[in-house]
Amino acid sequence: MRKIDYGIDAPHVVRNLFIMGILGFLLPLFHTVKIGPVNLDMTGFIGMGISCGFMAVWMLLYSLYGKLRHRDRILNMVNWKGNEMVLDIGTGRGLLVIGAAKRLTTGKSIGIDIWNAEDLTNNKIENTINNIVFEGVKDRVEIKNENAISMSFADNTFDVVISNLCLHNIYNKEDRKKACGEISRILKKGGTAIISDFRHMKEYKRNFIQSGLKAEIVPASYFTTFPPLAILKVTNE
Ligand SMILES: C[S@@+](CC[C@H](N)C(=O)[O-])C[C@H]1O[C@@H](n2cnc3c(N)ncnc32)[C@H](O)[C@@H]1O
């Protein structure tokens, strides 16, 4: 492996936006198209071209550069001692599990995933392990094949739980509630969970509060993330 690669998020969405963007610039070249008695003004498609093209480029820039800044923003919200037990849920190619491991001395950083191909390019456990070896944190990291909605860890195992762009991929509301319940169960007293996502933030917050935890939403960073990612800070006081 030649260099670190954390993958492109939602590659099908990025591809479709690029296609719509290109069509939006090409269709206006026809000016008007006659369909039966109707004269269709094609110049209106330019708006679609600009907005889809902008979103495609912004999503790509997030995956290539913004996610490294966003990782630091998430990890800076934890008061690290170095001896923490850390869990990264939906680790993908290891963005957060590796970042957390670099802040540990005697602690351990565990990443779990189910390796959904449509959520991230080349989303395979081998690629995550390559990144871990490349970053020199193999001794502090463990990767497991586990689903967020039903984890094998004992109650009160983790000081820190982190997750970026994972929970919205659980399409069923009840299953998202189970995942939040699992996070509440495995988080130690005094522990912190930082959940970053672009949808359902208020729903996650309600779930954690119902489990007796404290939760506050930190607004999205519009410069470094697209779609804009908000952060939920959950504490088990
Ligand atoms: C968009 S990727 C983000 C990966 C990584 N957190 C990052 O920021 O680069 C979402 C990840 O969540 C994983 N995922 C989706 N549903 C999951 C579930 N129920 N349990 C565990 N992982 C899941 C996907 O396989 C994918 O690796």
The ligand as an ORCA input file, in Angstrom:
! r2SCAN-3c Opt
* xyz 0 1
  C     -20.194      6.565      4.970
  S     -19.283      5.283      5.711
  C     -18.335      6.193      6.921
  C     -17.099      5.432      7.342
  C     -16.240      6.161      8.379
  N     -16.937      6.323      9.631
  C     -15.764      7.489      7.835
  O     -16.210      8.539      8.338
  O     -14.922      7.503      6.909
  C     -20.489      4.462      6.739
  C     -19.996      3.168      7.334
  O     -20.986      2.643      8.228
  C     -21.053      1.232      8.034
  N     -22.356      0.758      8.523
  C     -23.563      0.961      7.977
  N     -24.521      0.373      8.733
  C     -23.891     -0.230      9.775
  C     -24.324     -0.989     10.887
  N     -25.624     -1.295     11.068
  N     -23.397     -1.440     11.768
  C     -22.077     -1.159     11.591
  N     -21.610     -0.442     10.553
  C     -22.496      0.025      9.651
  C     -20.841      1.057      6.546
  O     -20.468     -0.254      6.197
  C     -19.754      2.086      6.281
  O     -18.476      1.552      6.456
*
